Amino acid sequence: MTRPVYLEENSPSLYLIHVGGGYVDGDTYITSLAVEDGAELAVTTQSSTKVYRTPKKPVYQRMDVRLGKGSVLEFFPDPLIAYEGARFIQETSVQLEEESCLFFSDIITPGWAEDGSFFQYDWIRSKLKVFNGEKLLIFDHLMLEPDDEMAGMMQMDHYTHVGTFLIFHQKASKEFLDTLYETLADKFEEVRFGLSALPEGGLMVRILASNTGTIEKLIEHAHAFARKELLGKESVRWRKY
């Protein structure tokens, strides 16, 4: 990763750097993040994560996160792009403590194929677990395995890209969820999305769209809203582009 960049006072931003041009057959990547009590950290990536053909062994990526009491982590990587013949396993485990805050996003997109079609990767499996002490708050298992019904109802519903935005904060109440939903619904009529309340203050936004940019804009808007309402902060840009 790069040296910290301070886009806000007392809140460093880190850029994770991928080794090489992308992930290939049998690659394994393990990342650990720890935010101490009362500290704040923003993490993103330098570019998209590209997973290429994996004929023998899938790519495996694991991230372990631990948030101290009253800490804040904003984790916003660039999208995952899975190309033709790719197999990818992602496992993320987050340990929250009292009054800690987590903003977490994940975007999965199909990569280019020679015939121009989508959904040419073999499969993607993404597991996210969030704990508060010994209590499991959320276990989200997203599995995408293209078949003849991939674009049908109860699956991708003719969309091609999927995004997730997760918020854990004590003030992320039902009223906060309702207001956020109304705000997003007014601005993103062309996107299929839904919000789910999570235990002990939190919510998840799941998004389906036809391109990466639309999902990025929706998450950016939701993130800016959450920052202002929950942290009392204005939106911040990482200036990558």
QUIVENQUI-V222830 format. One record per backbone hydrogen bond with DSSP energy under -1.0 kcal/mol. CO is the residue of the C=O (numbers start at 1). NH is the residue of the N-H. If there is no record, write none. Layout:
CO&NH + CO&NH
This chain:
5&7 + 5&13 + 8&11 + 12&42 + 13&5 + 14&44 + 15&2 + 16&46 + 23&52 + 24&27 + 27&60 + 29&62 + 31&64 + 33&66 + 35&68 + 36&39 + 39&72 + 41&74 + 42&14 + 43&76 + 44&16 + 49&81 + 50&23 + 51&83 + 57&26 + 59&89 + 60&29 + 61&91 + 62&31 + 63&93 + 64&33 + 65&95 + 66&35 + 68&71 + 69&38 + 71&101 + 72&41 + 73&103 + 74&43 + 75&105 + 79&49 + 80&109 + 81&51 + 82&111 + 83&86 + 85&54 + 86&122 + 86&123 + 87&59 + 88&125 + 89&61 + 90&127 + 91&63 + 92&129 + 93&65 + 94&131 + 95&67 + 96&133 + 97&100 + 98&70 + 101&73 + 102&168 + 103&75 + 104&166 + 106&164 + 107&80 + 108&162 + 109&82 + 113&116 + 120&85 + 123&88 + 124&144 + 125&90 + 126&142 + 127&92 + 128&140 + 129&94 + 130&137 + 130&138 + 131&96 + 132&135 + 135&132 + 138&130 + 140&128 + 142&126 + 144&124 + 147&150 + 149&152 + 150&156 + 151&158 + 152&155 + 152&157 + 156&159 + 161&209 + 162&108 + 163&207 + 164&106 + 165&205 + 166&104 + 167&203 + 168&102 + 169&172 + 171&173 + 172&202 + 173&177 + 174&178 + 175&179 + 176&180 + 177&181 + 178&182 + 179&183 + 180&184 + 181&185 + 182&186 + 184&188 + 188&191 + 192&208 + 194&206 + 196&204 + 201&169 + 202&198 + 203&167 + 204&196 + 205&165 + 206&194 + 207&163 + 208&192 + 209&160 + 209&161 + 211&215 + 212&216 + 213&217 + 214&218 + 215&219 + 216&220 + 217&221 + 218&222 + 219&223 + 220&224 + 221&225 + 222&226 + 223&227 + 224&228 + 225&229 + 226&230 + 227&231 + 227&233
